[in-house]
Structures are given as C-alpha cells and as structure tokens.
Amino acid sequence: MVSASKRKDQLAHMIGDDSYWRNDNGFKDFITDMHSHLNKGYVLSEKQNEAVSKAVKRYAKYFFLKNDPKYKEKIDKSREKISKIQSLLYQCRYTTSYEVSADEFLKSMDGWLRRGSQLTLNQRKALNKMYKRFKKRVDKLLVKK
C-alpha cells in the first residue's frame, strides 16, 4: 500500500503534466478529485485506490517511454515511413476523394505516433499494404512515360 503523501505527490505530478492530458476525456477531473480528497485528509476507498493505482501505473509507463531515446527513435522512424508513404500517395494520381481519405488515414497514424502511442500490428499491416500499392502504381506510371 502506498502512503498518502507519496500518492499525493504522484497525483500532483500527473496533474501538472499538461502533455499527458492533451486528449483528456474527463479522467483528469477524477484524478484531481482524488488528489483533493487526499489533501483534505480523507482515505480513499479500496475501489478508488485501485483506480488511482492503475492510473499511476499507466502514467509511469507513458512518462518513461516519453523520455526514452530508443523509443523516440523508433517513433521518429515510423513517422518517416508515413511521410514516405504520403509522398508516394501524391505521386499516384488517384482520384481526389481516394487521395483525401488515404491522406486522412496517414495523418491519423502520424498523430497517433506524435501523441506517443505505438502502432498496432493491424495498423502496421495497413501501412505496409498502402506502401506496396502506392509503390506499384508509381512504378507503373513511370514505365508508361
């Protein structure tokens, strides 16, 4: 069991990290309430303590990955690959509607990476398929010239 003062410090650190809360869906309010309860001297219920423990563990994982140079390098490489796929897309001369939807997908994957998340296996497979399809089309267009 974590002491109340240590838990308060952990929650205060989480609340103060604005980059962590960029896409908050109301969870920050819960963490702030729990921090406030601890500051007032209240004891958290077992259920509240479990929720706060999970939140602290999730934040710790985020915090250490965010500051890991190897992880940053991996994210940067993935973002470079997405840029390469985007440049291929623009060379393919697809219809405007297809190009816009493909570009939106690629931008969403890049945004996912910028927020510090990793791509899932299915997302990586989708990107690989796009790369192969775009590369094949560009090569075909170059042969016609």
N, CA, C and O atoms as a GROMACS GRO file, in nm:
protein
  580
    1MET      N    1   0.084  -0.117   0.000
    1MET     CA    2   0.000   0.000   0.000
    1MET      C    3   0.089   0.124   0.000
    1MET      O    4   0.184   0.133   0.078
    2VAL      N    5   0.058   0.218  -0.085
    2VAL     CA    6   0.136   0.340  -0.099
    2VAL      C    7   0.088   0.441   0.006
    2VAL      O    8  -0.032   0.454   0.031
    3SER      N    9   0.184   0.512   0.067
    3SER     CA   10   0.146   0.611   0.168
    3SER      C   11   0.068   0.726   0.103
    3SER      O   12   0.080   0.752  -0.016
    4ALA      N   13  -0.013   0.793   0.184
    4ALA     CA   14  -0.098   0.902   0.134
    4ALA      C   15  -0.012   1.017   0.080
    4ALA      O   16  -0.048   1.078  -0.021
    5SER      N   17   0.099   1.047   0.146
    5SER     CA   18   0.182   1.158   0.098
    5SER      C   19   0.248   1.126  -0.035
    5SER      O   20   0.259   1.211  -0.123
    6LYS      N   21   0.292   1.000  -0.050
    6LYS     CA   22   0.352   0.960  -0.178
    6LYS      C   23   0.247   0.962  -0.288
    6LYS      O   24   0.274   1.006  -0.399
    7ARG      N   25   0.127   0.915  -0.258
    7ARG     CA   26   0.018   0.913  -0.356
    7ARG      C   27  -0.017   1.056  -0.397
    7ARG      O   28  -0.042   1.084  -0.514
    8LYS      N   29  -0.020   1.149  -0.298
    8LYS     CA   30  -0.048   1.289  -0.329
    8LYS      C   31   0.057   1.345  -0.426
    8LYS      O   32   0.024   1.414  -0.522
    9ASP      N   33   0.185   1.313  -0.399
    9ASP     CA   34   0.294   1.359  -0.486
    9ASP      C   35   0.279   1.302  -0.627
    9ASP      O   36   0.299   1.373  -0.726
   10GLN      N   37   0.245   1.174  -0.636
   10GLN     CA   38   0.228   1.111  -0.766
   10GLN      C   39   0.115   1.179  -0.844
   10GLN      O   40   0.130   1.210  -0.962
   11LEU      N   41   0.003   1.200  -0.778
   11LEU     CA   42  -0.112   1.262  -0.844
   11LEU      C   43  -0.082   1.407  -0.883
   11LEU      O   44  -0.123   1.452  -0.990
   12ALA      N   45  -0.012   1.479  -0.797
   12ALA     CA   46   0.024   1.617  -0.828
   12ALA      C   47   0.114   1.622  -0.952
   12ALA      O   48   0.098   1.709  -1.037
   13HIS      N   49   0.207   1.528  -0.962
   13HIS     CA   50   0.295   1.521  -1.078
   13HIS      C   51   0.214   1.493  -1.205
   13HIS      O   52   0.236   1.556  -1.308
   14MET      N   53   0.121   1.398  -1.196
   14MET     CA   54   0.036   1.365  -1.311
   14MET      C   55  -0.046   1.486  -1.353
   14MET      O   56  -0.053   1.518  -1.472
   15ILE      N   57  -0.108   1.552  -1.258
   15ILE     CA   58  -0.196   1.665  -1.288
   15ILE      C   59  -0.117   1.778  -1.354
   15ILE      O   60  -0.169   1.848  -1.441
   16GLY      N   61   0.008   1.795  -1.313
   16GLY     CA   62   0.090   1.903  -1.366
   16GLY      C   63   0.149   1.878  -1.504
   16GLY      O   64   0.202   1.971  -1.565
   17ASP      N   65   0.141   1.757  -1.554
   17ASP     CA   66   0.198   1.722  -1.684
   17ASP      C   67   0.094   1.748  -1.794
   17ASP      O   68   0.015   1.660  -1.827
   18ASP      N   69   0.096   1.868  -1.850
   18ASP     CA   70  -0.004   1.907  -1.950
   18ASP      C   71   0.002   1.822  -2.076
   18ASP      O   72  -0.100   1.798  -2.139
   19SER      N   73   0.122   1.776  -2.114
   19SER     CA   74   0.132   1.695  -2.236
   19SER      C   75   0.058   1.562  -2.222
   19SER      O   76   0.014   1.504  -2.321
   20TYR      N   77   0.044   1.513  -2.100
   20TYR     CA   78  -0.027   1.387  -2.076
   20TYR      C   79  -0.177   1.403  -2.095
   20TYR      O   80  -0.246   1.308  -2.132
   21TRP      N   81  -0.227   1.521  -2.071
   21TRP     CA   82  -0.372   1.544  -2.072
   21TRP      C   83  -0.423   1.608  -2.200
   21TRP      O   84  -0.534   1.662  -2.201
   22ARG      N   85  -0.348   1.605  -2.307
   22ARG     CA   86  -0.390   1.670  -2.431
   22ARG      C   87  -0.526   1.623  -2.480
   22ARG      O   88  -0.606   1.704  -2.526
   23ASN      N   89  -0.553   1.496  -2.471
   23ASN     CA   90  -0.680   1.442  -2.520
   23ASN      C   91  -0.762   1.386  -2.404
   23ASN      O   92  -0.812   1.273  -2.410
   24ASP      N   93  -0.775   1.463  -2.300
   24ASP     CA   94  -0.845   1.418  -2.180
   24ASP      C   95  -0.995   1.404  -2.206
   24ASP      O   96  -1.057   1.488  -2.270
   25ASN      N   97  -1.050   1.295  -2.154
   25ASN     CA   98  -1.194   1.271  -2.168
   25ASN      C   99  -1.264   1.280  -2.033
   25ASN      O  100  -1.366   1.215  -2.010
   26GLY      N  101  -1.209   1.361  -1.944
   26GLY     CA  102  -1.270   1.378  -1.812
   26GLY      C  103  -1.197   1.304  -1.702
   26GLY      O  104  -1.231   1.320  -1.585
   27PHE      N  105  -1.099   1.223  -1.737
   27PHE     CA  106  -1.027   1.145  -1.637
   27PHE      C  107  -0.943   1.234  -1.546
   27PHE      O  108  -0.921   1.203  -1.429
   28LYS      N  109  -0.895   1.346  -1.601
   28LYS     CA  110  -0.815   1.439  -1.519
   28LYS      C  111  -0.899   1.491  -1.402
   28LYS      O  112  -0.846   1.513  -1.293
   29ASP      N  113  -1.029   1.510  -1.425
   29ASP     CA  114  -1.117   1.555  -1.317
   29ASP      C  115  -1.119   1.454  -1.202
   29ASP      O  116  -1.115   1.491  -1.085
   30PHE      N  117  -1.126   1.326  -1.238
   30PHE     CA  118  -1.124   1.219  -1.137
   30PHE      C  119  -0.994   1.223  -1.057
   30PHE      O  120  -0.995   1.218  -0.935
   31ILE      N  121  -0.882   1.233  -1.128
   31ILE     CA  122  -0.750   1.235  -1.062
   31ILE      C  123  -0.740   1.359  -0.973
   31ILE      O  124  -0.688   1.351  -0.862
   32THR      N  125  -0.789   1.472  -1.021
   32THR     CA  126  -0.786   1.595  -0.942
   32THR      C  127  -0.872   1.580  -0.816
   32THR      O  128  -0.832   1.624  -0.708
   33ASP      N  129  -0.988   1.518  -0.830
   33ASP     CA  130  -1.075   1.494  -0.714
   33ASP      C  131  -1.006   1.404  -0.610
   33ASP      O  132  -1.012   1.431  -0.490
   34MET      N  133  -0.940   1.299  -0.658
   34MET     CA  134  -0.872   1.208  -0.566
   34MET      C  135  -0.758   1.280  -0.495
   34MET      O  136  -0.734   1.260  -0.376
   35HIS      N  137  -0.687   1.364  -0.569
   35HIS     CA  138  -0.579   1.443  -0.510
   35HIS      C  139  -0.635   1.538  -0.403
   35HIS      O  140  -0.577   1.553  -0.295
   36SER      N  141  -0.747   1.600  -0.435
   36SER     CA  142  -0.813   1.691  -0.340
   36SER      C  143  -0.857   1.617  -0.213
   36SER      O  144  -0.840   1.668  -0.102
   37HIS      N  145  -0.914   1.498  -0.230
   37HIS     CA  146  -0.956   1.417  -0.115
   37HIS      C  147  -0.838   1.386  -0.025
   37HIS      O  148  -0.847   1.398   0.098
   38LEU      N  149  -0.726   1.347  -0.085
   38LEU     CA  150  -0.607   1.314  -0.006
   38LEU      C  151  -0.554   1.438   0.066
   38LEU      O  152  -0.511   1.430   0.181
   39ASN      N  153  -0.557   1.553  -0.002
   39ASN     CA  154  -0.511   1.678   0.061
   39ASN      C  155  -0.597   1.715   0.181
   39ASN      O  156  -0.547   1.774   0.277
   40LYS      N  157  -0.725   1.681   0.177
   40LYS     CA  158  -0.816   1.713   0.287
   40LYS      C  159  -0.806   1.611   0.400
   40LYS      O  160  -0.868   1.627   0.505
   41GLY      N  161  -0.726   1.505   0.379
   41GLY     CA  162  -0.708   1.406   0.483
   41GLY      C  163  -0.801   1.286   0.473
   41GLY      O  164  -0.800   1.200   0.561
   42TYR      N  165  -0.882   1.280   0.368
   42TYR     CA  166  -0.970   1.164   0.350
   42TYR      C  167  -0.890   1.041   0.310
   42TYR      O  168  -0.781   1.052   0.255
   43VAL      N  169  -0.945   0.926   0.339
   43VAL     CA  170  -0.886   0.800   0.297
   43VAL      C  171  -0.964   0.751   0.176
   43VAL      O  172  -1.087   0.754   0.175
   44LEU      N  173  -0.892   0.707   0.074
   44LEU     CA  174  -0.958   0.657  -0.047
   44LEU      C  175  -1.016   0.519  -0.020
   44LEU      O  176  -0.959   0.439   0.053
   45SER      N  177  -1.132   0.493  -0.081
   45SER     CA  178  -1.190   0.360  -0.069
   45SER      C  179  -1.103   0.262  -0.147
   45SER      O  180  -1.016   0.302  -0.224
   46GLU      N  181  -1.128   0.134  -0.126
   46GLU     CA  182  -1.049   0.032  -0.196
   46GLU      C  183  -1.063   0.047  -0.347
   46GLU      O  184  -0.965   0.036  -0.421
   47LYS      N  185  -1.185   0.071  -0.392
   47LYS     CA  186  -1.211   0.086  -0.535
   47LYS      C  187  -1.141   0.210  -0.592
   47LYS      O  188  -1.082   0.205  -0.700
   48GLN      N  189  -1.148   0.320  -0.520
   48GLN     CA  190  -1.081   0.443  -0.562
   48GLN      C  191  -0.930   0.423  -0.567
   48GLN      O  192  -0.863   0.466  -0.661
   49ASN      N  193  -0.877   0.356  -0.464
   49ASN     CA  194  -0.733   0.331  -0.458
   49ASN      C  195  -0.688   0.244  -0.574
   49ASN      O  196  -0.582   0.269  -0.632
   50GLU      N  197  -0.767   0.142  -0.610
   50GLU     CA  198  -0.732   0.057  -0.725
   50GLU      C  199  -0.731   0.139  -0.854
   50GLU      O  200  -0.641   0.124  -0.936
   51ALA      N  201  -0.831   0.225  -0.872
   51ALA     CA  202  -0.838   0.308  -0.993
   51ALA      C  203  -0.720   0.404  -1.000
   51ALA      O  204  -0.661   0.423  -1.106
   52VAL      N  205  -0.685   0.463  -0.887
   52VAL     CA  206  -0.572   0.556  -0.883
   52VAL      C  207  -0.441   0.481  -0.909
   52VAL      O  208  -0.354   0.532  -0.979
   53SER      N  209  -0.428   0.362  -0.852
   53SER     CA  210  -0.306   0.281  -0.876
   53SER      C  211  -0.290   0.249  -1.023
   53SER      O  212  -0.180   0.258  -1.078
   54LYS      N  213  -0.400   0.210  -1.089
   54LYS     CA  214  -0.394   0.181  -1.233
   54LYS      C  215  -0.353   0.306  -1.311
   54LYS      O  216  -0.272   0.299  -1.403
   55ALA      N  217  -0.410   0.420  -1.272
   55ALA     CA  218  -0.380   0.545  -1.341
   55ALA      C  219  -0.232   0.582  -1.324
   55ALA      O  220  -0.168   0.626  -1.419
   56VAL      N  221  -0.180   0.564  -1.205
   56VAL     CA  222  -0.040   0.596  -1.178
   56VAL      C  223   0.052   0.503  -1.258
   56VAL      O  224   0.152   0.548  -1.313
   57LYS      N  225   0.018   0.375  -1.265
   57LYS     CA  226   0.099   0.280  -1.344
   57LYS      C  227   0.097   0.317  -1.492
   57LYS      O  228   0.201   0.314  -1.558
   58ARG      N  229  -0.021   0.352  -1.543
   58ARG     CA  230  -0.034   0.390  -1.685
   58ARG      C  231   0.047   0.518  -1.712
   58ARG      O  232   0.113   0.530  -1.816
   59TYR      N  233   0.040   0.612  -1.620
   59TYR     CA  234   0.116   0.736  -1.636
   59TYR      C  235   0.267   0.708  -1.630
   59TYR      O  236   0.343   0.766  -1.707
   60ALA      N  237   0.309   0.623  -1.540
   60ALA     CA  238   0.452   0.591  -1.527
   60ALA      C  239   0.504   0.532  -1.658
   60ALA      O  240   0.613   0.565  -1.704
   61LYS      N  241   0.426   0.444  -1.717
   61LYS     CA  242   0.466   0.383  -1.845
   61LYS      C  243   0.480   0.492  -1.951
   61LYS      O  244   0.579   0.496  -2.025
   62TYR      N  245   0.381   0.580  -1.959
   62TYR     CA  246   0.385   0.692  -2.054
   62TYR      C  247   0.508   0.779  -2.028
   62TYR      O  248   0.581   0.813  -2.122
   63PHE      N  249   0.531   0.815  -1.903
   63PHE     CA  250   0.638   0.906  -1.867
   63PHE      C  251   0.776   0.850  -1.904
   63PHE      O  252   0.859   0.921  -1.960
   64PHE      N  253   0.799   0.723  -1.873
   64PHE     CA  254   0.930   0.664  -1.900
   64PHE      C  255   0.951   0.641  -2.050
   64PHE      O  256   1.062   0.657  -2.100
   65LEU      N  257   0.845   0.603  -2.122
   65LEU     CA  258   0.858   0.588  -2.266
   65LEU      C  259   0.885   0.722  -2.333
   65LEU      O  260   0.966   0.732  -2.424
   66LYS      N  261   0.815   0.825  -2.287
   66LYS     CA  262   0.829   0.959  -2.344
   66LYS      C  263   0.973   1.008  -2.334
   66LYS      O  264   1.020   1.081  -2.422
   67ASN      N  265   1.043   0.968  -2.230
   67ASN     CA  266   1.180   1.014  -2.206
   67ASN      C  267   1.287   0.913  -2.247
   67ASN      O  268   1.405   0.932  -2.219
   68ASP      N  269   1.246   0.805  -2.315
   68ASP     CA  270   1.340   0.701  -2.358
   68ASP      C  271   1.389   0.734  -2.499
   68ASP      O  272   1.309   0.738  -2.592
   69PRO      N  273   1.520   0.756  -2.518
   69PRO     CA  274   1.572   0.792  -2.651
   69PRO      C  275   1.549   0.682  -2.755
   69PRO      O  276   1.526   0.713  -2.872
   70LYS      N  277   1.557   0.556  -2.715
   70LYS     CA  278   1.536   0.447  -2.810
   70LYS      C  279   1.391   0.447  -2.859
   70LYS      O  280   1.364   0.425  -2.977
   71TYR      N  281   1.299   0.473  -2.768
   71TYR     CA  282   1.158   0.478  -2.805
   71TYR      C  283   1.132   0.596  -2.898
   71TYR      O  284   1.060   0.582  -2.997
   72LYS      N  285   1.191   0.711  -2.866
   72LYS     CA  286   1.175   0.829  -2.952
   72LYS      C  287   1.227   0.800  -3.093
   72LYS      O  288   1.166   0.840  -3.192
   73GLU      N  289   1.341   0.731  -3.100
   73GLU     CA  290   1.400   0.696  -3.229
   73GLU      C  291   1.305   0.605  -3.309
   73GLU      O  292   1.288   0.621  -3.429
   74LYS      N  293   1.246   0.509  -3.240
   74LYS     CA  294   1.151   0.417  -3.305
   74LYS      C  295   1.030   0.493  -3.359
   74LYS      O  296   0.985   0.468  -3.470
   75ILE      N  297   0.978   0.586  -3.280
   75ILE     CA  298   0.864   0.667  -3.322
   75ILE      C  299   0.902   0.754  -3.442
   75ILE      O  300   0.826   0.765  -3.538
   76ASP      N  301   1.021   0.815  -3.436
   76ASP     CA  302   1.066   0.901  -3.546
   76ASP      C  303   1.080   0.821  -3.676
   76ASP      O  304   1.044   0.870  -3.783
   77LYS      N  305   1.131   0.698  -3.667
   77LYS     CA  306   1.143   0.613  -3.786
   77LYS      C  307   1.006   0.581  -3.844
   77LYS      O  308   0.987   0.584  -3.966
   78SER      N  309   0.912   0.551  -3.758
   78SER     CA  310   0.776   0.522  -3.805
   78SER      C  311   0.714   0.644  -3.872
   78SER      O  312   0.647   0.632  -3.974
   79ARG      N  313   0.737   0.761  -3.814
   79ARG     CA  314   0.683   0.884  -3.874
   79ARG      C  315   0.747   0.913  -4.010
   79ARG      O  316   0.680   0.961  -4.101
   80GLU      N  317   0.877   0.883  -4.024
   80GLU     CA  318   0.944   0.900  -4.152
   80GLU      C  319   0.883   0.808  -4.258
   80GLU      O  320   0.865   0.848  -4.373
   81LYS      N  321   0.852   0.685  -4.218
   81LYS     CA  322   0.791   0.590  -4.312
   81LYS      C  323   0.654   0.640  -4.357
   81LYS      O  324   0.618   0.626  -4.474
   82ILE      N  325   0.579   0.697  -4.265
   82ILE     CA  326   0.447   0.752  -4.301
   82ILE      C  327   0.464   0.866  -4.399
   82ILE      O  328   0.386   0.878  -4.494
   83SER      N  329   0.563   0.951  -4.379
   83SER     CA  330   0.590   1.061  -4.472
   83SER      C  331   0.624   1.008  -4.611
   83SER      O  332   0.583   1.063  -4.712
   84LYS      N  333   0.700   0.901  -4.614
   84LYS     CA  334   0.737   0.839  -4.742
   84LYS      C  335   0.613   0.786  -4.813
   84LYS      O  336   0.599   0.801  -4.934
   85ILE      N  337   0.524   0.723  -4.737
   85ILE     CA  338   0.400   0.672  -4.796
   85ILE      C  339   0.316   0.787  -4.848
   85ILE      O  340   0.255   0.776  -4.955
   86GLN      N  341   0.310   0.898  -4.773
   86GLN     CA  342   0.234   1.015  -4.818
   86GLN      C  343   0.291   1.070  -4.948
   86GLN      O  344   0.215   1.106  -5.038
   87SER      N  345   0.422   1.078  -4.959
   87SER     CA  346   0.480   1.132  -5.082
   87SER      C  347   0.450   1.039  -5.200
   87SER      O  348   0.427   1.087  -5.311
   88LEU      N  349   0.450   0.909  -5.176
   88LEU     CA  350   0.412   0.815  -5.283
   88LEU      C  351   0.266   0.836  -5.322
   88LEU      O  352   0.232   0.833  -5.441
   89LEU      N  353   0.180   0.856  -5.223
   89LEU     CA  354   0.038   0.878  -5.249
   89LEU      C  355   0.019   0.996  -5.344
   89LEU      O  356  -0.061   0.988  -5.437
   90TYR      N  357   0.090   1.104  -5.321
   90TYR     CA  358   0.074   1.224  -5.403
   90TYR      C  359   0.123   1.203  -5.546
   90TYR      O  360   0.081   1.274  -5.637
   91GLN      N  361   0.212   1.105  -5.566
   91GLN     CA  362   0.264   1.075  -5.699
   91GLN      C  363   0.174   0.980  -5.778
   91GLN      O  364   0.190   0.965  -5.899
   92CYS      N  365   0.080   0.917  -5.709
   92CYS     CA  366  -0.001   0.811  -5.771
   92CYS      C  367  -0.110   0.862  -5.865
   92CYS      O  368  -0.156   0.788  -5.952
   93ARG      N  369  -0.150   0.984  -5.848
   93ARG     CA  370  -0.258   1.043  -5.929
   93ARG      C  371  -0.388   0.964  -5.915
   93ARG      O  372  -0.453   0.931  -6.015
   94TYR      N  373  -0.426   0.934  -5.792
   94TYR     CA  374  -0.555   0.872  -5.764
   94TYR      C  375  -0.664   0.979  -5.774
   94TYR      O  376  -0.634   1.098  -5.790
   95THR      N  377  -0.788   0.937  -5.765
   95THR     CA  378  -0.898   1.035  -5.763
   95THR      C  379  -0.884   1.119  -5.636
   95THR      O  380  -0.825   1.076  -5.537
   96THR      N  381  -0.937   1.237  -5.641
   96THR     CA  382  -0.926   1.330  -5.529
   96THR      C  383  -0.986   1.272  -5.402
   96THR      O  384  -0.928   1.284  -5.294
   97SER      N  385  -1.102   1.209  -5.414
   97SER     CA  386  -1.168   1.154  -5.294
   97SER      C  387  -1.084   1.043  -5.231
   97SER      O  388  -1.073   1.036  -5.108
   98TYR      N  389  -1.025   0.956  -5.314
   98TYR     CA  390  -0.941   0.849  -5.260
   98TYR      C  391  -0.817   0.908  -5.195
   98TYR      O  392  -0.775   0.866  -5.086
   99GLU      N  393  -0.758   1.006  -5.262
   99GLU     CA  394  -0.636   1.067  -5.209
   99GLU      C  395  -0.663   1.134  -5.074
   99GLU      O  396  -0.581   1.124  -4.982
  100VAL      N  397  -0.777   1.203  -5.063
  100VAL     CA  398  -0.811   1.271  -4.938
  100VAL      C  399  -0.831   1.170  -4.826
  100VAL      O  400  -0.781   1.189  -4.715
  101SER      N  401  -0.904   1.061  -4.853
  101SER     CA  402  -0.929   0.963  -4.746
  101SER      C  403  -0.801   0.891  -4.705
  101SER      O  404  -0.780   0.864  -4.587
  102ALA      N  405  -0.716   0.858  -4.803
  102ALA     CA  406  -0.588   0.793  -4.770
  102ALA      C  407  -0.499   0.888  -4.690
  102ALA      O  408  -0.432   0.848  -4.596
  103ASP      N  409  -0.500   1.014  -4.731
  103ASP     CA  410  -0.418   1.113  -4.660
  103ASP      C  411  -0.468   1.132  -4.517
  103ASP      O  412  -0.387   1.146  -4.425
  104GLU      N  413  -0.599   1.133  -4.497
  104GLU     CA  414  -0.656   1.144  -4.362
  104GLU      C  415  -0.611   1.027  -4.274
  104GLU      O  416  -0.575   1.045  -4.158
  105PHE      N  417  -0.615   0.907  -4.332
  105PHE     CA  418  -0.571   0.788  -4.258
  105PHE      C  419  -0.424   0.803  -4.217
  105PHE      O  420  -0.389   0.778  -4.102
  106LEU      N  421  -0.340   0.844  -4.311
  106LEU     CA  422  -0.197   0.860  -4.282
  106LEU      C  423  -0.173   0.968  -4.177
  106LEU      O  424  -0.088   0.953  -4.090
  107LYS      N  425  -0.249   1.076  -4.185
  107LYS     CA  426  -0.235   1.182  -4.085
  107LYS      C  427  -0.280   1.134  -3.948
  107LYS      O  428  -0.222   1.173  -3.846
  108SER      N  429  -0.383   1.050  -3.944
  108SER     CA  430  -0.428   0.999  -3.814
  108SER      C  431  -0.322   0.907  -3.752
  108SER      O  432  -0.302   0.908  -3.631
  109MET      N  433  -0.256   0.827  -3.836
  109MET     CA  434  -0.148   0.741  -3.786
  109MET      C  435  -0.031   0.825  -3.735
  109MET      O  436   0.029   0.794  -3.632
  110ASP      N  437   0.000   0.933  -3.807
  110ASP     CA  438   0.109   1.021  -3.763
  110ASP      C  439   0.071   1.089  -3.631
  110ASP      O  440   0.155   1.102  -3.542
  111GLY      N  441  -0.053   1.131  -3.620
  111GLY     CA  442  -0.100   1.192  -3.495
  111GLY      C  443  -0.093   1.095  -3.379
  111GLY      O  444  -0.056   1.132  -3.268
  112TRP      N  445  -0.128   0.971  -3.406
  112TRP     CA  446  -0.120   0.864  -3.307
  112TRP      C  447   0.022   0.853  -3.254
  112TRP      O  448   0.045   0.843  -3.134
  113LEU      N  449   0.118   0.855  -3.347
  113LEU     CA  450   0.258   0.844  -3.308
  113LEU      C  451   0.306   0.969  -3.234
  113LEU      O  452   0.382   0.959  -3.137
  114ARG      N  453   0.262   1.087  -3.278
  114ARG     CA  454   0.303   1.211  -3.212
  114ARG      C  455   0.255   1.216  -3.068
  114ARG      O  456   0.321   1.275  -2.982
  115ARG      N  457   0.141   1.153  -3.041
  115ARG     CA  458   0.090   1.151  -2.904
  115ARG      C  459   0.165   1.050  -2.817
  115ARG      O  460   0.139   1.038  -2.697
  116GLY      N  461   0.257   0.976  -2.879
  116GLY     CA  462   0.339   0.884  -2.801
  116GLY      C  463   0.289   0.742  -2.798
  116GLY      O  464   0.339   0.660  -2.721
  117SER      N  465   0.191   0.711  -2.881
  117SER     CA  466   0.139   0.575  -2.886
  117SER      C  467   0.216   0.494  -2.990
  117SER      O  468   0.277   0.549  -3.081
  118GLN      N  469   0.210   0.365  -2.974
  118GLN     CA  470   0.270   0.277  -3.073
  118GLN      C  471   0.161   0.230  -3.168
  118GLN      O  472   0.043   0.225  -3.131
  119LEU      N  473   0.200   0.196  -3.289
  119LEU     CA  474   0.104   0.144  -3.385
  119LEU      C  475   0.079  -0.003  -3.355
  119LEU      O  476   0.169  -0.077  -3.315
  120THR      N  477  -0.044  -0.044  -3.375
  120THR     CA  478  -0.078  -0.185  -3.356
  120THR      C  479  -0.029  -0.264  -3.477
  120THR      O  480   0.010  -0.207  -3.579
  121LEU      N  481  -0.031  -0.394  -3.464
  121LEU     CA  482   0.010  -0.481  -3.574
  121LEU      C  483  -0.079  -0.457  -3.696
  121LEU      O  484  -0.029  -0.450  -3.808
  122ASN      N  485  -0.209  -0.444  -3.675
  122ASN     CA  486  -0.301  -0.422  -3.788
  122ASN      C  487  -0.276  -0.286  -3.854
  122ASN      O  488  -0.288  -0.274  -3.976
  123GLN      N  489  -0.244  -0.186  -3.776
  123GLN     CA  490  -0.212  -0.055  -3.834
  123GLN      C  491  -0.086  -0.063  -3.919
  123GLN      O  492  -0.079  -0.006  -4.028
  124ARG      N  493   0.014  -0.135  -3.868
  124ARG     CA  494   0.138  -0.152  -3.945
  124ARG      C  495   0.113  -0.229  -4.074
  124ARG      O  496   0.168  -0.196  -4.178
  125LYS      N  497   0.030  -0.332  -4.066
  125LYS     CA  498  -0.004  -0.409  -4.187
  125LYS      C  499  -0.074  -0.320  -4.290
  125LYS      O  500  -0.045  -0.327  -4.409
  126ALA      N  501  -0.166  -0.237  -4.242
  126ALA     CA  502  -0.237  -0.147  -4.334
  126ALA      C  503  -0.139  -0.050  -4.401
  126ALA      O  504  -0.150  -0.024  -4.520
  127LEU      N  505  -0.045   0.002  -4.324
  127LEU     CA  506   0.055   0.093  -4.382
  127LEU      C  507   0.143   0.021  -4.483
  127LEU      O  508   0.176   0.078  -4.587
  128ASN      N  509   0.181  -0.101  -4.453
  128ASN     CA  510   0.262  -0.178  -4.548
  128ASN      C  511   0.187  -0.204  -4.678
  128ASN      O  512   0.244  -0.194  -4.786
  129LYS      N  513   0.058  -0.237  -4.667
  129LYS     CA  514  -0.023  -0.259  -4.788
  129LYS      C  515  -0.032  -0.132  -4.870
  129LYS      O  516  -0.022  -0.135  -4.993
  130MET      N  517  -0.052  -0.020  -4.802
  130MET     CA  518  -0.060   0.108  -4.873
  130MET      C  519   0.072   0.137  -4.945
  130MET      O  520   0.072   0.179  -5.060
  131TYR      N  521   0.182   0.115  -4.876
  131TYR     CA  522   0.313   0.141  -4.936
  131TYR      C  523   0.330   0.057  -5.062
  131TYR      O  524   0.371   0.109  -5.166
  132LYS      N  525   0.300  -0.072  -5.053
  132LYS     CA  526   0.317  -0.161  -5.168
  132LYS      C  527   0.226  -0.119  -5.284
  132LYS      O  528   0.268  -0.116  -5.400
  133ARG      N  529   0.101  -0.087  -5.252
  133ARG     CA  530   0.005  -0.047  -5.355
  133ARG      C  531   0.050   0.084  -5.422
  133ARG      O  532   0.046   0.095  -5.545
  134PHE      N  533   0.093   0.181  -5.344
  134PHE     CA  534   0.135   0.309  -5.400
  134PHE      C  535   0.264   0.295  -5.480
  134PHE      O  536   0.278   0.354  -5.586
  135LYS      N  537   0.356   0.217  -5.427
  135LYS     CA  538   0.485   0.196  -5.496
  135LYS      C  539   0.461   0.130  -5.632
  135LYS      O  540   0.520   0.169  -5.732
  136LYS      N  541   0.374   0.030  -5.635
  136LYS     CA  542   0.343  -0.041  -5.759
  136LYS      C  543   0.282   0.055  -5.861
  136LYS      O  544   0.317   0.052  -5.979
  137ARG      N  545   0.191   0.140  -5.816
  137ARG     CA  546   0.124   0.235  -5.906
  137ARG      C  547   0.223   0.339  -5.958
  137ARG      O  548   0.220   0.374  -6.076
  138VAL      N  549   0.310   0.389  -5.873
  138VAL     CA  550   0.409   0.488  -5.916
  138VAL      C  551   0.503   0.425  -6.018
  138VAL      O  552   0.535   0.487  -6.119
  139ASP      N  553   0.548   0.303  -5.991
  139ASP     CA  554   0.636   0.234  -6.086
  139ASP      C  555   0.566   0.214  -6.220
  139ASP      O  556   0.629   0.230  -6.326
  140LYS      N  557   0.439   0.180  -6.217
  140LYS     CA  558   0.362   0.160  -6.339
  140LYS      C  559   0.348   0.292  -6.416
  140LYS      O  560   0.358   0.293  -6.539
  141LEU      N  561   0.326   0.401  -6.345
  141LEU     CA  562   0.315   0.532  -6.410
  141LEU      C  563   0.447   0.575  -6.472
  141LEU      O  564   0.449   0.639  -6.578
  142LEU      N  565   0.558   0.541  -6.406
  142LEU     CA  566   0.691   0.577  -6.459
  142LEU      C  567   0.722   0.497  -6.585
  142LEU      O  568   0.788   0.550  -6.675
  143VAL      N  569   0.677   0.373  -6.594
  143VAL     CA  570   0.702   0.290  -6.710
  143VAL      C  571   0.625   0.343  -6.831
  143VAL      O  572   0.675   0.336  -6.944
  144LYS      N  573   0.505   0.395  -6.808
  144LYS     CA  574   0.422   0.449  -6.917
  144LYS      C  575   0.484   0.572  -6.981
  144LYS      O  576   0.460   0.599  -7.099
  145LYS      N  577   0.562   0.646  -6.906
  145LYS     CA  578   0.620   0.771  -6.958
  145LYS      C  579   0.726   0.747  -7.058
  145LYS      O  580   0.784   0.842  -7.110
   0.00000   0.00000   0.00000
